[in-house]
Structure formats: C-alpha cells, structure tokens
Amino acid sequence: MAFAVRWLTYAEQQRDAVPIRARRDLVTLLDQLSTEPRERGVYDEDHDQWSATFGDLGMVLYTIDEHWATLTVLRVVWIGD
C-alpha cells in the first residue's frame, strides 16, 4: 500500500533548509517510506512516532496513520554543514 506524505509547516521549513546534496537522500528516504514506512524506521513507543535517518547526518520524525494511509512528517533534522 502506498502512503501519502503530508508535511507539517515547520517540517517543510526544515526540509527547505537541508543542503541540496542531502535533500536528494531525503527524497530517496521518503520514496522508501511512502511504500514501507516501518521498514526503514524505528518506532518510539513513548512518543508514538517513528524516526529514520538519511544521508550521513539527517533524521526525519514522522507518524503513520494506517486508516488514511498517510505518513506525516513532523520534523527534519540536519546537523551537517
């Protein structure tokens, strides 16, 4: 099942600040997550959210809604240059 990807406004702003070369890795990750959101992610039961890494220094936090087949990106963290 394919999942639609939704972005919180803050996460979109963070995505747009990621360097172009790392953004390619982010796009690749999101393509993978949209078809298999649990394969690449790690579940945090305490916060009911998932995380997955991209590139060498990036992380995405997201939730999965099975009923609506939606993956919602909460945050994008990039600690590189």
Residue, then its C-alpha position, 0 to 999 in steps of 0.5 A: m500500500a502506498f502512503a501519502v506524505r503530508w508535511l507539517t509547516y515547520a517540517e517543510q521549513q526544515r526540509d527547505a533548509v537541508p543542503i541540496r546534496a542531502r535533500r536528494d537522500l531525503v527524497t530517496l528516504l521518503d520514496q522508501l517510506s511512502t511504500e514501507p514506512r516501518e521498514r526503514g524506521v524505528y518506532d518510539e513507543d513513548h512518543d508514538q512516532w517513528s524516526a529514520t535517518f538519511g544521508d550521513l547526518g539527517m533524521v526525519l520524525y514522522t507518524i503513520d496513520e494506517h486508516w488514511a494511509t498517510l505518513t506525516v512528517l513532523r520534523v527534519v533534522w540536519i546537523g551537517d554543514 
